Amino acid sequence: MDLYGALRPLVFRLDPETAHNLAFWLGERVCAWPRLPEPTYPPALRRSAFGLDFPSPLGLAAGLDKGATLLPLWKAVGFGHVEIGTVTPRPQPGNPRPRLFRFPEAGLILNRMGFNSEGAEIVGARLRRRPAGLIVGGNLGKNKETPEALALDDYRAAYRLIAPRVDYIALNVSSPNTPGLRNLQAPEALKPLLEGMLGLRKEMGLERQPLLLKLAPDLAPEDLDAIVEVAVASGISGLIATNTTLDRGVVAEPLRALVEAKGAGGLSGAPLKAKAREVRRRILAALRGRLPLVACGGLGSAGDVQGALEDGAALAQIYSALIFEGPALISRIHRGLTSQDL
Ligand SMILES: Cc1cc2nc3c(=O)[nH]c(=O)nc-3n(C[C@H](O)[C@H](O)[C@H](O)COP(=O)(O)O)c2cc1C
């Protein structure tokens, strides 16, 4: 058993957010070590997507390292890329606690964090010291108090501070915990948002930097098709699917009643797997290879990641499975991806 496995029963007795903060406190100390191991990636894992060369298809999804504080650690444990954020333009505390719940027996997380963010200025400044040799994406969102009609201003303000310091940008219009955010996925709202962001990218001379859009798993199939057409026509670089789901139907009884009792929030982890895959397959069919897709949602093993890549995804991201299985999961997935024995 690895160290994480040994500590997990203790850590999982703590309140999830306290455990998260403790892990980050420890992680920051680890990042200060002068001799963190250099990751080794089997050459067969290399992937190119949206003009970037990734040493592995496996990345860390947005939301865990919102402030880009543990980048050296993510590099040392072998992630091929890390998506930091969601970063909002101005600092905000997020929703009141409790706002994070785990259900280890089902590999499920419920969260209503609500974009707790130090703000783009602080995170942008921290990114000046990012480690070399790790692909970093910046996931952007809007502040809670910003009306939907002014959302573009928020994304642009965050972009100005984050984009010059990262390798790609992901626009998050799919978190369920900021009221109205998901309405930005509607084609008539999406078009001006993407045009506004691509205009700013050009103004800033960052035309070659990929701009991605992260989608929710709760969209109707016809809406997905329409969104794909808007995304392709706009000239953005790719899609990420999916974010967390509001659908309590992905959880079987009797657990569903327990989850419902915790209140609002998005679900992630193993119960999201089938739904996220179905949504990705629909998107891939609509895309017909016109843009690359990053798979996310319920992936927890080499077989899951392999399945997503065989479906046609260019890359894959994980979050919840890392919480339940620890960092050794990354090398396990890498080993699985390079062996025939999935
Ligand atoms: C506690 C928590 C916080 C999250 N915060 C964000 C976020 O700030 N921005 C975002 O785009 N996705 C966020 N996500 C969603 C993840 O990036 C991912 O899309 C989702 O969890 C599905 O992947 P998984 O099943 O591997 O966890 C968060 C997920 C969790 C569990």
The ligand as an SDF file (V2000), in Angstrom:
LIG
                    3D

 31 33  0  0  0  0  0  0  0  0999 V2000
  -14.4840   20.0230   -5.5080 C   0  0  0  0  0  0  0  0  0  0  0  0
  -14.5310   20.2830   -6.9810 C   0  0  0  0  0  0  0  0  0  0  0  0
  -14.3110   21.5600   -7.4630 C   0  0  0  0  0  0  0  0  0  0  0  0
  -14.3450   21.8110   -8.8410 C   0  0  0  0  0  0  0  0  0  0  0  0
  -14.0860   23.0720   -9.2890 N   0  0  0  0  0  0  0  0  0  0  0  0
  -14.0730   23.3020  -10.6400 C   0  0  0  0  0  0  0  0  0  0  0  0
  -13.7370   24.5870  -11.1200 C   0  0  0  0  0  0  0  0  0  0  0  0
  -13.4340   25.5110  -10.3680 O   0  0  0  0  0  0  0  0  0  0  0  0
  -13.7610   24.7730  -12.4690 N   0  0  0  0  0  0  0  0  0  0  0  0
  -14.0700   23.7680  -13.3530 C   0  0  0  0  0  0  0  0  0  0  0  0
  -14.0590   23.9820  -14.5680 O   0  0  0  0  0  0  0  0  0  0  0  0
  -14.3540   22.5260  -12.9080 N   0  0  0  0  0  0  0  0  0  0  0  0
  -14.3680   22.2790  -11.5770 C   0  0  0  0  0  0  0  0  0  0  0  0
  -14.6590   21.0220  -11.1230 N   0  0  0  0  0  0  0  0  0  0  0  0
  -15.0380   19.9740  -12.0990 C   0  0  0  0  0  0  0  0  0  0  0  0
  -13.8600   19.0950  -12.5170 C   0  0  0  0  0  0  0  0  0  0  0  0
  -12.8830   19.8320  -13.1920 O   0  0  0  0  0  0  0  0  0  0  0  0
  -14.3610   17.9640  -13.4320 C   0  0  0  0  0  0  0  0  0  0  0  0
  -14.8900   18.5480  -14.5950 O   0  0  0  0  0  0  0  0  0  0  0  0
  -15.4230   17.1080  -12.7750 C   0  0  0  0  0  0  0  0  0  0  0  0
  -15.1330   16.8890  -11.4170 O   0  0  0  0  0  0  0  0  0  0  0  0
  -15.5630   15.7520  -13.4730 C   0  0  0  0  0  0  0  0  0  0  0  0
  -14.3560   15.0320  -13.4020 O   0  0  0  0  0  0  0  0  0  0  0  0
  -14.1060   13.8670  -12.2970 P   0  0  0  0  0  0  0  0  0  0  0  0
  -15.2950   12.9510  -12.3670 O   0  0  0  0  0  0  0  0  0  0  0  0
  -12.8050   13.2170  -12.7130 O   0  0  0  0  0  0  0  0  0  0  0  0
  -14.0000   14.5440  -10.9820 O   0  0  0  0  0  0  0  0  0  0  0  0
  -14.6220   20.7460   -9.7490 C   0  0  0  0  0  0  0  0  0  0  0  0
  -14.8350   19.4580   -9.2660 C   0  0  0  0  0  0  0  0  0  0  0  0
  -14.7880   19.2050   -7.8960 C   0  0  0  0  0  0  0  0  0  0  0  0
  -15.0060   17.8020   -7.3930 C   0  0  0  0  0  0  0  0  0  0  0  0
  1  2  1  0
  2  3  1  0
  2 30  2  0
  3  4  2  0
  4  5  1  0
  4 28  1  0
  5  6  2  0
  6  7  1  0
  6 13  1  0
  7  8  2  0
  7  9  1  0
  9 10  1  0
 10 11  2  0
 10 12  1  0
 12 13  2  0
 13 14  1  0
 14 15  1  0
 14 28  1  0
 15 16  1  0
 16 17  1  0
 16 18  1  0
 18 19  1  0
 18 20  1  0
 20 21  1  0
 20 22  1  0
 22 23  1  0
 23 24  1  0
 24 25  2  0
 24 26  1  0
 24 27  1  0
 28 29  2  0
 29 30  1  0
 30 31  1  0
M  END
$$$$
